[in-house]
Amino acid sequence: MNKKELVDEVSKYTGMTKKDVAEIIDALTRTIEKTVGNGEAVSLTGFGTFLSYERAERMGRNPRTGKTMKIKAKKVPKFRAGKGLKVNL
């Protein structure tokens, strides 16, 4: 399901206009991005938790040359499914 299909489904379910639903979804994703980017977690009970994860520095291999190289540590987003989502899958 892509964003347009999600907007259509939520619009049908709630009776709201597609424009209003799209604005809400955009606001939700921007808020989650901003919060997780600041290192805080966003928890939606029954659905899951969005959080920031620190990936450690590690050694990797350049696929073109086969040469070993160091990959720097960085923060990456992570999603942990909640109990309600796991049960419904």
Phi and psi in degrees as a GROMACS rama.xvg file:
@    title "Ramachandran Plot"
@    xaxis  label "Phi"
@    yaxis  label "Psi"
@TYPE xy
-98.0965  -179.624  ASN-2
-61.2216  -42.2662  LYS-3
-61.3885  -43.5992  LYS-4
-65.8961  -38.008  GLU-5
-63.1518  -44.3998  LEU-6
-60.6977  -44.237  VAL-7
-59.3525  -46.7841  ASP-8
-64.1501  -46.5448  GLU-9
-65.2186  -37.6237  VAL-10
-62.506  -43.484  SER-11
-63.5213  -43.1466  LYS-12
-67.901  -38.1999  TYR-13
-98.988  -20.2618  THR-14
81.4376  5.38721  GLY-15
-81.3929  161.785  MET-16
-71.5508  154.771  THR-17
-63.2839  -34.4732  LYS-18
-64.013  -45.2002  LYS-19
-64.3473  -41.8063  ASP-20
-64.423  -42.7653  VAL-21
-61.3123  -40.8038  ALA-22
-64.2212  -39.9346  GLU-23
-66.18  -44.1466  ILE-24
-63.8034  -42.0676  ILE-25
-61.3129  -43.923  ASP-26
-63.6247  -40.7531  ALA-27
-62.6127  -48.2075  LEU-28
-66.6626  -39.4016  THR-29
-63.0477  -41.3121  ARG-30
-65.5451  -42.6291  THR-31
-64.3082  -45.1431  ILE-32
-57.8802  -46.8445  GLU-33
-64.0216  -46.277  LYS-34
-66.1688  -47.9508  THR-35
-66.2257  -36.2488  VAL-36
-62.1372  -28.3574  GLY-37
-84.7321  2.58305  ASN-38
90.0914  4.71915  GLY-39
-96.2498  156.559  GLU-40
-95.3895  150.359  ALA-41
-118.688  116.105  VAL-42
-111.93  123.415  SER-43
-111.943  103.292  LEU-44
-52.9778  129.282  THR-45
85.7311  -14.9346  GLY-46
-108.256  -57.3689  PHE-47
161.706  -175.41  GLY-48
-128.604  131.044  THR-49
-98.6585  130.742  PHE-50
-146.743  168.152  LEU-51
-99.9257  135.789  SER-52
-124.704  132.695  TYR-53
-88.2755  111.286  GLU-54
-85.5546  127.975  ARG-55
-72.3435  157.34  ALA-56
-64.6045  144.032  GLU-57
-152.092  167.771  ARG-58
-94.7536  138.757  MET-59
-133.898  -176.135  GLY-60
-131.758  131.325  ARG-61
-69.9383  120.302  ASN-62
-66.0613  -27.0094  PRO-63
-74.5236  -47.3892  ARG-64
-100.82  -19.886  THR-65
78.7752  2.80252  GLY-66
-76.6342  139.511  LYS-67
-74.4116  139.984  THR-68
-144.488  158.052  MET-69
-91.2629  129.476  LYS-70
-102.993  123.146  ILE-71
-66.4601  153.9  LYS-72
-69.0382  147.348  ALA-73
-157.988  162.851  LYS-74
-90.3671  137.275  LYS-75
-132.621  149.874  VAL-76
-75.6961  151.995  PRO-77
-142.683  145.184  LYS-78
-122.886  130.023  PHE-79
-115.147  116.658  ARG-80
-65.9419  140.804  ALA-81
-84.0559  169.556  GLY-82
-59.9191  -41.1632  LYS-83
-63.0298  -38.3775  GLY-84
-71.3377  -39.5458  LEU-85
-63.887  -39.9743  LYS-86
-66.6119  -37.6908  VAL-87
-80.181  -8.07089  ASN-88
